[in-house]
Amino acid sequence: MRYIWTIIWSFLLSNMAFYVLSSMQGGEYSFGLATGIGLAMAVFVFVLGEAGIKDETAE
């Protein structure tokens, strides 16, 4: 379930950030690019959560 929520939040946050930044710069909003960056961000969070950060209370 945490993977699904991570994908949903990364999708929403990356698209929101791309939309706001492109409108502030007067550029064109690219849904495909924002979605791709969001998926890459989700994969990075998965890897960081599984391999990078260890839970100290479990030891």
PDB file of N, CA, C and O in Angstrom:
ATOM      1  N   MET A   1       0.817  -1.195   0.000  1.00  0.00           N
ATOM      2  CA  MET A   1       0.000   0.000   0.000  1.00  0.00           C
ATOM      3  C   MET A   1       0.863   1.263   0.000  1.00  0.00           C
ATOM      4  O   MET A   1       0.497   2.276  -0.595  1.00  0.00           O
ATOM      5  N   ARG A   2       2.021   1.187   0.680  1.00  0.00           N
ATOM      6  CA  ARG A   2       2.876   2.373   0.721  1.00  0.00           C
ATOM      7  C   ARG A   2       3.449   2.693  -0.651  1.00  0.00           C
ATOM      8  O   ARG A   2       3.731   3.855  -0.943  1.00  0.00           O
ATOM      9  N   TYR A   3       3.627   1.682  -1.499  1.00  0.00           N
ATOM     10  CA  TYR A   3       4.123   1.941  -2.854  1.00  0.00           C
ATOM     11  C   TYR A   3       3.081   2.683  -3.688  1.00  0.00           C
ATOM     12  O   TYR A   3       3.420   3.579  -4.461  1.00  0.00           O
ATOM     13  N   ILE A   4       1.836   2.313  -3.530  1.00  0.00           N
ATOM     14  CA  ILE A   4       0.766   2.976  -4.285  1.00  0.00           C
ATOM     15  C   ILE A   4       0.665   4.440  -3.878  1.00  0.00           C
ATOM     16  O   ILE A   4       0.563   5.316  -4.736  1.00  0.00           O
ATOM     17  N   TRP A   5       0.694   4.713  -2.569  1.00  0.00           N
ATOM     18  CA  TRP A   5       0.618   6.094  -2.110  1.00  0.00           C
ATOM     19  C   TRP A   5       1.841   6.899  -2.525  1.00  0.00           C
ATOM     20  O   TRP A   5       1.729   8.087  -2.826  1.00  0.00           O
ATOM     21  N   THR A   6       2.991   6.269  -2.545  1.00  0.00           N
ATOM     22  CA  THR A   6       4.192   6.965  -2.990  1.00  0.00           C
ATOM     23  C   THR A   6       4.076   7.368  -4.454  1.00  0.00           C
ATOM     24  O   THR A   6       4.451   8.481  -4.822  1.00  0.00           O
ATOM     25  N   ILE A   7       3.564   6.482  -5.281  1.00  0.00           N
ATOM     26  CA  ILE A   7       3.380   6.789  -6.706  1.00  0.00           C
ATOM     27  C   ILE A   7       2.350   7.898  -6.886  1.00  0.00           C
ATOM     28  O   ILE A   7       2.552   8.815  -7.682  1.00  0.00           O
ATOM     29  N   ILE A   8       1.253   7.814  -6.150  1.00  0.00           N
ATOM     30  CA  ILE A   8       0.209   8.842  -6.272  1.00  0.00           C
ATOM     31  C   ILE A   8       0.739  10.205  -5.857  1.00  0.00           C
ATOM     32  O   ILE A   8       0.541  11.186  -6.574  1.00  0.00           O
ATOM     33  N   TRP A   9       1.410  10.284  -4.708  1.00  0.00           N
ATOM     34  CA  TRP A   9       1.914  11.569  -4.223  1.00  0.00           C
ATOM     35  C   TRP A   9       3.014  12.126  -5.112  1.00  0.00           C
ATOM     36  O   TRP A   9       3.053  13.331  -5.363  1.00  0.00           O
ATOM     37  N   SER A  10       3.905  11.272  -5.591  1.00  0.00           N
ATOM     38  CA  SER A  10       4.959  11.784  -6.470  1.00  0.00           C
ATOM     39  C   SER A  10       4.371  12.266  -7.793  1.00  0.00           C
ATOM     40  O   SER A  10       4.841  13.259  -8.348  1.00  0.00           O
ATOM     41  N   PHE A  11       3.360  11.584  -8.300  1.00  0.00           N
ATOM     42  CA  PHE A  11       2.673  12.020  -9.517  1.00  0.00           C
ATOM     43  C   PHE A  11       2.017  13.387  -9.307  1.00  0.00           C
ATOM     44  O   PHE A  11       2.191  14.298 -10.117  1.00  0.00           O
ATOM     45  N   LEU A  12       1.268  13.521  -8.222  1.00  0.00           N
ATOM     46  CA  LEU A  12       0.568  14.782  -7.962  1.00  0.00           C
ATOM     47  C   LEU A  12       1.521  15.941  -7.689  1.00  0.00           C
ATOM     48  O   LEU A  12       1.345  17.033  -8.227  1.00  0.00           O
ATOM     49  N   LEU A  13       2.526  15.704  -6.854  1.00  0.00           N
ATOM     50  CA  LEU A  13       3.450  16.782  -6.501  1.00  0.00           C
ATOM     51  C   LEU A  13       4.312  17.224  -7.676  1.00  0.00           C
ATOM     52  O   LEU A  13       4.560  18.418  -7.845  1.00  0.00           O
ATOM     53  N   SER A  14       4.772  16.277  -8.490  1.00  0.00           N
ATOM     54  CA  SER A  14       5.600  16.672  -9.629  1.00  0.00           C
ATOM     55  C   SER A  14       4.776  17.423 -10.670  1.00  0.00           C
ATOM     56  O   SER A  14       5.258  18.404 -11.237  1.00  0.00           O
ATOM     57  N   ASN A  15       3.555  16.988 -10.934  1.00  0.00           N
ATOM     58  CA  ASN A  15       2.719  17.704 -11.893  1.00  0.00           C
ATOM     59  C   ASN A  15       2.336  19.093 -11.384  1.00  0.00           C
ATOM     60  O   ASN A  15       2.285  20.049 -12.157  1.00  0.00           O
ATOM     61  N   MET A  16       2.068  19.200 -10.085  1.00  0.00           N
ATOM     62  CA  MET A  16       1.756  20.505  -9.511  1.00  0.00           C
ATOM     63  C   MET A  16       2.950  21.446  -9.616  1.00  0.00           C
ATOM     64  O   MET A  16       2.799  22.606  -9.999  1.00  0.00           O
ATOM     65  N   ALA A  17       4.137  20.947  -9.276  1.00  0.00           N
ATOM     66  CA  ALA A  17       5.338  21.783  -9.335  1.00  0.00           C
ATOM     67  C   ALA A  17       5.649  22.196 -10.771  1.00  0.00           C
ATOM     68  O   ALA A  17       6.005  23.350 -11.009  1.00  0.00           O
ATOM     69  N   PHE A  18       5.523  21.285 -11.727  1.00  0.00           N
ATOM     70  CA  PHE A  18       5.772  21.624 -13.126  1.00  0.00           C
ATOM     71  C   PHE A  18       4.766  22.648 -13.634  1.00  0.00           C
ATOM     72  O   PHE A  18       5.132  23.563 -14.372  1.00  0.00           O
ATOM     73  N   TYR A  19       3.511  22.503 -13.249  1.00  0.00           N
ATOM     74  CA  TYR A  19       2.493  23.444 -13.700  1.00  0.00           C
ATOM     75  C   TYR A  19       2.756  24.848 -13.154  1.00  0.00           C
ATOM     76  O   TYR A  19       2.703  25.830 -13.894  1.00  0.00           O
ATOM     77  N   VAL A  20       3.039  24.932 -11.859  1.00  0.00           N
ATOM     78  CA  VAL A  20       3.273  26.233 -11.241  1.00  0.00           C
ATOM     79  C   VAL A  20       4.532  26.881 -11.816  1.00  0.00           C
ATOM     80  O   VAL A  20       4.513  28.060 -12.166  1.00  0.00           O
ATOM     81  N   LEU A  21       5.611  26.130 -11.914  1.00  0.00           N
ATOM     82  CA  LEU A  21       6.855  26.696 -12.416  1.00  0.00           C
ATOM     83  C   LEU A  21       6.759  27.101 -13.883  1.00  0.00           C
ATOM     84  O   LEU A  21       7.311  28.130 -14.275  1.00  0.00           O
ATOM     85  N   SER A  22       6.067  26.309 -14.699  1.00  0.00           N
ATOM     86  CA  SER A  22       5.938  26.675 -16.109  1.00  0.00           C
ATOM     87  C   SER A  22       5.048  27.907 -16.283  1.00  0.00           C
ATOM     88  O   SER A  22       5.295  28.722 -17.171  1.00  0.00           O
ATOM     89  N   SER A  23       4.026  28.050 -15.456  1.00  0.00           N
ATOM     90  CA  SER A  23       3.189  29.238 -15.572  1.00  0.00           C
ATOM     91  C   SER A  23       3.900  30.477 -15.043  1.00  0.00           C
ATOM     92  O   SER A  23       3.665  31.579 -15.541  1.00  0.00           O
ATOM     93  N   MET A  24       4.764  30.318 -14.044  1.00  0.00           N
ATOM     94  CA  MET A  24       5.525  31.458 -13.536  1.00  0.00           C
ATOM     95  C   MET A  24       6.560  31.934 -14.554  1.00  0.00           C
ATOM     96  O   MET A  24       6.853  33.127 -14.633  1.00  0.00           O
ATOM     97  N   GLN A  25       7.111  31.005 -15.328  1.00  0.00           N
ATOM     98  CA  GLN A  25       8.120  31.360 -16.318  1.00  0.00           C
ATOM     99  C   GLN A  25       7.517  31.712 -17.669  1.00  0.00           C
ATOM    100  O   GLN A  25       8.228  32.165 -18.566  1.00  0.00           O
ATOM    101  N   GLY A  26       6.227  31.512 -17.823  1.00  0.00           N
ATOM    102  CA  GLY A  26       5.577  31.789 -19.093  1.00  0.00           C
ATOM    103  C   GLY A  26       5.821  30.718 -20.130  1.00  0.00           C
ATOM    104  O   GLY A  26       5.648  30.961 -21.324  1.00  0.00           O
ATOM    105  N   GLY A  27       6.216  29.548 -19.696  1.00  0.00           N
ATOM    106  CA  GLY A  27       6.512  28.445 -20.605  1.00  0.00           C
ATOM    107  C   GLY A  27       5.305  27.558 -20.841  1.00  0.00           C
ATOM    108  O   GLY A  27       4.179  27.891 -20.473  1.00  0.00           O
ATOM    109  N   GLU A  28       5.569  26.430 -21.460  1.00  0.00           N
ATOM    110  CA  GLU A  28       4.509  25.475 -21.791  1.00  0.00           C
ATOM    111  C   GLU A  28       4.570  24.293 -20.823  1.00  0.00           C
ATOM    112  O   GLU A  28       5.647  23.765 -20.549  1.00  0.00           O
ATOM    113  N   TYR A  29       3.418  23.883 -20.311  1.00  0.00           N
ATOM    114  CA  TYR A  29       3.315  22.766 -19.377  1.00  0.00           C
ATOM    115  C   TYR A  29       3.353  21.456 -20.150  1.00  0.00           C
ATOM    116  O   TYR A  29       2.596  21.276 -21.104  1.00  0.00           O
ATOM    117  N   SER A  30       4.222  20.544 -19.749  1.00  0.00           N
ATOM    118  CA  SER A  30       4.347  19.241 -20.399  1.00  0.00           C
ATOM    119  C   SER A  30       3.929  18.150 -19.422  1.00  0.00           C
ATOM    120  O   SER A  30       4.654  17.837 -18.478  1.00  0.00           O
ATOM    121  N   PHE A  31       2.753  17.575 -19.657  1.00  0.00           N
ATOM    122  CA  PHE A  31       2.234  16.533 -18.777  1.00  0.00           C
ATOM    123  C   PHE A  31       3.125  15.298 -18.801  1.00  0.00           C
ATOM    124  O   PHE A  31       3.371  14.694 -17.757  1.00  0.00           O
ATOM    125  N   GLY A  32       3.604  14.919 -19.967  1.00  0.00           N
ATOM    126  CA  GLY A  32       4.439  13.724 -20.097  1.00  0.00           C
ATOM    127  C   GLY A  32       5.755  13.848 -19.353  1.00  0.00           C
ATOM    128  O   GLY A  32       6.177  12.913 -18.672  1.00  0.00           O
ATOM    129  N   LEU A  33       6.400  14.988 -19.477  1.00  0.00           N
ATOM    130  CA  LEU A  33       7.664  15.207 -18.781  1.00  0.00           C
ATOM    131  C   LEU A  33       7.455  15.231 -17.272  1.00  0.00           C
ATOM    132  O   LEU A  33       8.239  14.641 -16.529  1.00  0.00           O
ATOM    133  N   ALA A  34       6.411  15.902 -16.816  1.00  0.00           N
ATOM    134  CA  ALA A  34       6.123  15.968 -15.382  1.00  0.00           C
ATOM    135  C   ALA A  34       5.810  14.588 -14.818  1.00  0.00           C
ATOM    136  O   ALA A  34       6.231  14.265 -13.707  1.00  0.00           O
ATOM    137  N   THR A  35       5.087  13.782 -15.559  1.00  0.00           N
ATOM    138  CA  THR A  35       4.767  12.429 -15.118  1.00  0.00           C
ATOM    139  C   THR A  35       6.017  11.555 -15.081  1.00  0.00           C
ATOM    140  O   THR A  35       6.192  10.764 -14.154  1.00  0.00           O
ATOM    141  N   GLY A  36       6.881  11.692 -16.075  1.00  0.00           N
ATOM    142  CA  GLY A  36       8.133  10.931 -16.089  1.00  0.00           C
ATOM    143  C   GLY A  36       9.027  11.286 -14.919  1.00  0.00           C
ATOM    144  O   GLY A  36       9.614  10.401 -14.297  1.00  0.00           O
ATOM    145  N   ILE A  37       9.138  12.576 -14.608  1.00  0.00           N
ATOM    146  CA  ILE A  37       9.926  13.009 -13.462  1.00  0.00           C
ATOM    147  C   ILE A  37       9.291  12.483 -12.165  1.00  0.00           C
ATOM    148  O   ILE A  37      10.001  12.088 -11.240  1.00  0.00           O
ATOM    149  N   GLY A  38       7.972  12.480 -12.103  1.00  0.00           N
ATOM    150  CA  GLY A  38       7.289  11.954 -10.920  1.00  0.00           C
ATOM    151  C   GLY A  38       7.543  10.470 -10.715  1.00  0.00           C
ATOM    152  O   GLY A  38       7.735  10.027  -9.582  1.00  0.00           O
ATOM    153  N   LEU A  39       7.547   9.705 -11.780  1.00  0.00           N
ATOM    154  CA  LEU A  39       7.838   8.274 -11.658  1.00  0.00           C
ATOM    155  C   LEU A  39       9.289   8.033 -11.269  1.00  0.00           C
ATOM    156  O   LEU A  39       9.582   7.132 -10.484  1.00  0.00           O
ATOM    157  N   ALA A  40      10.199   8.837 -11.817  1.00  0.00           N
ATOM    158  CA  ALA A  40      11.603   8.724 -11.432  1.00  0.00           C
ATOM    159  C   ALA A  40      11.779   9.084  -9.955  1.00  0.00           C
ATOM    160  O   ALA A  40      12.568   8.458  -9.246  1.00  0.00           O
ATOM    161  N   MET A  41      11.050  10.079  -9.507  1.00  0.00           N
ATOM    162  CA  MET A  41      11.096  10.478  -8.101  1.00  0.00           C
ATOM    163  C   MET A  41      10.559   9.345  -7.218  1.00  0.00           C
ATOM    164  O   MET A  41      11.102   9.102  -6.141  1.00  0.00           O
ATOM    165  N   ALA A  42       9.515   8.656  -7.649  1.00  0.00           N
ATOM    166  CA  ALA A  42       8.956   7.542  -6.880  1.00  0.00           C
ATOM    167  C   ALA A  42       9.963   6.399  -6.779  1.00  0.00           C
ATOM    168  O   ALA A  42      10.119   5.804  -5.713  1.00  0.00           O
ATOM    169  N   VAL A  43      10.638   6.091  -7.866  1.00  0.00           N
ATOM    170  CA  VAL A  43      11.648   5.026  -7.839  1.00  0.00           C
ATOM    171  C   VAL A  43      12.788   5.400  -6.900  1.00  0.00           C
ATOM    172  O   VAL A  43      13.285   4.556  -6.154  1.00  0.00           O
ATOM    173  N   PHE A  44      13.204   6.672  -6.935  1.00  0.00           N
ATOM    174  CA  PHE A  44      14.255   7.133  -6.030  1.00  0.00           C
ATOM    175  C   PHE A  44      13.823   6.987  -4.571  1.00  0.00           C
ATOM    176  O   PHE A  44      14.623   6.581  -3.729  1.00  0.00           O
ATOM    177  N   VAL A  45      12.589   7.306  -4.271  1.00  0.00           N
ATOM    178  CA  VAL A  45      12.078   7.176  -2.902  1.00  0.00           C
ATOM    179  C   VAL A  45      12.017   5.707  -2.494  1.00  0.00           C
ATOM    180  O   VAL A  45      12.319   5.377  -1.347  1.00  0.00           O
ATOM    181  N   PHE A  46      11.629   4.813  -3.418  1.00  0.00           N
ATOM    182  CA  PHE A  46      11.607   3.380  -3.120  1.00  0.00           C
ATOM    183  C   PHE A  46      13.004   2.884  -2.756  1.00  0.00           C
ATOM    184  O   PHE A  46      13.187   2.192  -1.755  1.00  0.00           O
ATOM    185  N   VAL A  47      13.984   3.246  -3.577  1.00  0.00           N
ATOM    186  CA  VAL A  47      15.352   2.796  -3.341  1.00  0.00           C
ATOM    187  C   VAL A  47      15.891   3.383  -2.044  1.00  0.00           C
ATOM    188  O   VAL A  47      16.533   2.681  -1.264  1.00  0.00           O
ATOM    189  N   LEU A  48      15.637   4.650  -1.814  1.00  0.00           N
ATOM    190  CA  LEU A  48      16.109   5.290  -0.592  1.00  0.00           C
ATOM    191  C   LEU A  48      15.450   4.677   0.634  1.00  0.00           C
ATOM    192  O   LEU A  48      16.109   4.495   1.659  1.00  0.00           O
ATOM    193  N   GLY A  49      14.191   4.363   0.551  1.00  0.00           N
ATOM    194  CA  GLY A  49      13.481   3.781   1.684  1.00  0.00           C
ATOM    195  C   GLY A  49      13.897   2.357   1.991  1.00  0.00           C
ATOM    196  O   GLY A  49      13.925   1.959   3.155  1.00  0.00           O
ATOM    197  N   GLU A  50      14.221   1.583   0.964  1.00  0.00           N
ATOM    198  CA  GLU A  50      14.580   0.174   1.185  1.00  0.00           C
ATOM    199  C   GLU A  50      16.054  -0.011   1.522  1.00  0.00           C
ATOM    200  O   GLU A  50      16.393  -0.813   2.392  1.00  0.00           O
ATOM    201  N   ALA A  51      16.921   0.711   0.852  1.00  0.00           N
ATOM    202  CA  ALA A  51      18.352   0.460   1.011  1.00  0.00           C
ATOM    203  C   ALA A  51      19.082   1.576   1.756  1.00  0.00           C
ATOM    204  O   ALA A  51      20.079   1.318   2.429  1.00  0.00           O
ATOM    205  N   GLY A  52      18.603   2.793   1.643  1.00  0.00           N
ATOM    206  CA  GLY A  52      19.367   3.907   2.166  1.00  0.00           C
ATOM    207  C   GLY A  52      19.132   4.221   3.614  1.00  0.00           C
ATOM    208  O   GLY A  52      20.088   4.482   4.344  1.00  0.00           O
ATOM    209  N   ILE A  53      17.913   4.206   4.053  1.00  0.00           N
ATOM    210  CA  ILE A  53      17.574   4.622   5.419  1.00  0.00           C
ATOM    211  C   ILE A  53      17.181   3.374   6.224  1.00  0.00           C
ATOM    212  O   ILE A  53      16.268   2.635   5.855  1.00  0.00           O
ATOM    213  N   LYS A  54      17.888   3.170   7.316  1.00  0.00           N
ATOM    214  CA  LYS A  54      17.592   2.031   8.177  1.00  0.00           C
ATOM    215  C   LYS A  54      16.814   2.494   9.396  1.00  0.00           C
ATOM    216  O   LYS A  54      17.040   3.591   9.906  1.00  0.00           O
ATOM    217  N   ASP A  55      15.901   1.659   9.858  1.00  0.00           N
ATOM    218  CA  ASP A  55      15.103   1.962  11.039  1.00  0.00           C
ATOM    219  C   ASP A  55      15.916   1.599  12.277  1.00  0.00           C
ATOM    220  O   ASP A  55      16.245   0.431  12.487  1.00  0.00           O
ATOM    221  N   GLU A  56      16.238   2.591  13.089  1.00  0.00           N
ATOM    222  CA  GLU A  56      17.093   2.354  14.265  1.00  0.00           C
ATOM    223  C   GLU A  56      16.347   1.642  15.387  1.00  0.00           C
ATOM    224  O   GLU A  56      16.990   1.017  16.230  1.00  0.00           O
ATOM    225  N   THR A  57      15.031   1.708  15.434  1.00  0.00           N
ATOM    226  CA  THR A  57      14.281   1.060  16.503  1.00  0.00           C
ATOM    227  C   THR A  57      14.189  -0.452  16.294  1.00  0.00           C
ATOM    228  O   THR A  57      13.895  -1.182  17.241  1.00  0.00           O
ATOM    229  N   ALA A  58      14.433  -0.932  15.084  1.00  0.00           N
ATOM    230  CA  ALA A  58      14.325  -2.350  14.807  1.00  0.00           C
ATOM    231  C   ALA A  58      15.531  -3.128  15.332  1.00  0.00           C
ATOM    232  O   ALA A  58      15.458  -4.351  15.460  1.00  0.00           O
ATOM    233  N   GLU A  59      16.616  -2.463  15.631  1.00  0.00           N
ATOM    234  CA  GLU A  59      17.819  -3.157  16.071  1.00  0.00           C
ATOM    235  C   GLU A  59      17.779  -3.544  17.491  1.00  0.00           C
ATOM    236  O   GLU A  59      18.732  -4.138  17.996  1.00  0.00           O
TER     237      GLU A  59
END
